[in-house]
Amino acid sequence: MFLVELSAPEQTRMRYIDVKWRHSDRDSPIRMISEIDDNGWERRKVELFEDGSIGFASETESAHATMLGLEIVPSLTEINQNPVFEGREITSQEFEHMWAKAKGGFGMD
């Protein structure tokens, strides 16, 4: 008799960041909230703009011309080395709250 050990499928560990971007370009977001997989790729993103508009993107949908990044997201240490950025880690619950608001078309708090 042979025993076969079945392993659970690998789960991707996500990290979540909220980055403020100080600039004067009205067409660029002032805040970017991202869900990032364990390989460093964005899976979902919310962008907030100075005029109050909100964009979002995932692998299957997007709004307000928001797109997922084409490069691996750097660490928060690297992001925060640039003085125009102020990034922090957030919880999955905080991200999901922002994602739901973005998809619902409501203003951000």
Secondary structure per residue as TSV (DSSP state, phi and psi in degrees):
chain	resnum	aa	ss	phi	psi
A	1	M	-	360.0	132.7
A	2	F	-	-108.5	139.6
A	3	L	-	-104.8	131.9
A	4	V	-	-110.8	124.7
A	5	E	-	-92.1	121.0
A	6	L	-	-96.3	128.5
A	7	S	-	-100.1	148.6
A	8	A	-	-68.5	148.0
A	9	P	-	-61.3	144.7
A	10	E	-	-63.6	134.2
A	11	Q	-	-102.4	137.5
A	12	T	-	-77.8	129.8
A	13	R	-	-88.7	125.6
A	14	M	-	-101.2	152.7
A	15	R	E	-125.9	158.0
A	16	Y	E	-132.1	132.7
A	17	I	E	-132.1	152.7
A	18	D	E	-127.9	115.1
A	19	V	E	-120.8	121.7
A	20	K	E	-87.0	140.7
A	21	W	E	-125.4	113.5
A	22	R	-	-90.7	115.8
A	23	H	-	-161.7	178.4
A	24	S	-	-118.0	11.6
A	25	D	-	-84.5	109.4
A	26	R	T	-65.0	-18.5
A	27	D	T	-90.2	-5.3
A	28	S	S	-106.8	150.3
A	29	P	-	-68.5	152.9
A	30	I	S	-100.0	-9.5
A	31	R	E	-151.0	135.6
A	32	M	E	-129.5	123.0
A	33	I	E	-116.1	120.9
A	34	S	E	-127.5	145.0
A	35	E	E	-102.3	124.7
A	36	I	E	-125.0	131.5
A	37	D	-	-79.1	176.5
A	38	D	T	-71.5	-6.0
A	39	N	T	-96.8	-2.2
A	40	G	S	94.9	7.1
A	41	W	-	-94.6	139.4
A	42	E	E	-67.0	136.6
A	43	R	E	-108.6	-35.2
A	44	R	E	-146.3	152.8
A	45	K	E	-148.8	143.9
A	46	V	E	-121.0	135.2
A	47	E	E	-123.3	135.7
A	48	L	E	-112.3	138.3
A	49	F	-	-114.3	156.2
A	50	E	T	-54.2	-36.9
A	51	D	T	-78.5	3.5
A	52	G	S	93.2	-6.3
A	53	S	-	-74.8	157.7
A	54	I	E	-130.4	132.6
A	55	G	E	-116.0	157.3
A	56	F	E	-148.8	158.0
A	57	A	E	-151.3	146.3
A	58	S	E	-140.1	-172.3
A	59	E	S	-69.5	-18.1
A	60	T	S	-117.7	-10.5
A	61	E	-	-154.9	160.5
A	62	S	E	-158.8	162.4
A	63	A	E	-147.4	149.4
A	64	H	T	60.4	37.6
A	65	A	T	62.5	14.8
A	66	T	-	-74.6	136.9
A	67	M	-	-132.4	154.0
A	68	L	-	-69.8	151.6
A	69	G	-	-63.5	150.0
A	70	L	S	-94.4	-2.7
A	71	E	S	-130.4	160.1
A	72	I	-	-62.3	138.0
A	73	V	-	-75.5	128.8
A	74	P	-	-68.8	168.0
A	75	S	-	-67.1	161.3
A	76	L	H	-61.9	-33.3
A	77	T	H	-59.8	-46.1
A	78	E	H	-66.2	-44.0
A	79	I	H	-58.8	-46.8
A	80	N	H	-74.0	-7.1
A	81	Q	T	-71.8	-22.3
A	82	N	S	-88.5	121.5
A	83	P	T	-64.7	-13.4
A	84	V	T	-82.2	-10.9
A	85	F	E	-111.6	145.0
A	86	E	E	-136.5	100.3
A	87	G	E	-110.5	152.1
A	88	R	E	-146.7	154.0
A	89	E	E	-79.5	142.7
A	90	I	E	-126.6	169.3
A	91	T	-	-84.0	164.0
A	92	S	H	-62.9	-34.2
A	93	Q	H	-64.9	-41.3
A	94	E	H	-62.7	-43.3
A	95	F	H	-62.5	-47.5
A	96	E	H	-60.3	-36.2
A	97	H	H	-61.9	-47.3
A	98	M	H	-66.3	-39.8
A	99	W	H	-61.7	-45.8
A	100	A	H	-62.5	-41.6
A	101	K	H	-65.0	-42.4
A	102	A	H	-63.1	-44.0
A	103	K	H	-70.8	-26.2
A	104	G	H	-84.5	-9.5
A	105	G	T	77.8	17.4
A	106	F	-	-89.1	158.1
A	107	G	-	-69.5	157.1
A	108	M	-	-91.4	146.5
A	109	D	-	-81.1	360.0
